[in-house]
């Protein structure tokens, strides 16, 4: 038989998982938009054809909204979002060969894709995302056989700056907010462990600790 506090804990976890797609949606829009700017700078330099520009529109502009729509119509939003996260990894890996393995944007796409998976706090998803991206890179490179142009020009570096600056700023802000929330919860737990919630008086354990600390004082030695 499930205990009441276990039921509450489970319900909270399920509630968190159901809110995950909604939390990821704006982050995916922002990340894909910044990635699109970096990729576009490479495509301009390569004088890419319409096919790659269409794929850029589909994968970086339309996909975030399509991914969120899928989570809204499927019966299991969390499972669907895990699939969407893997699709993000496929897209990131797909673009590396299409950009001719241009070094800076290629590394950024793979690195930030893995970082985003770590931030979801879904166990083990970051290394799965990395494997999916690497396999996609190998497959697309084998099928596409495009040019190999790893050099990164100043123009492409400028195109990558929004992705670097804005992404890491948002990640840092989210980390700060999470740390502040944890610190607040720790202070609350510490208070609850010392005081009675109803009377706000120190509990028996706290009185014992204070008494023992007092007797250890030099004047009682």
Buried (B, 14 or more C-beta within 10 A) or exposed (E): EEEEEEEEEEEEEEEEBBEBBEEBBEBBBBBBBBBBBBBBBBBEBBEBEEEBBEBBEEBBEEBBEEBBEBBEEBEEBBEBBBEBBBBBBBBBBBBBBBBBBBBBBBBBBBEBBBBBBEBBEBEEBBEBBBEBBBEBBEBBBEEEEBEEBEEBBEEBBEBBEBBBEBBEEBBEEEEEEEEEEEEEEEEEEEEEEBBEEEEEEBBEEBEEEEEEEEEEEEEEE
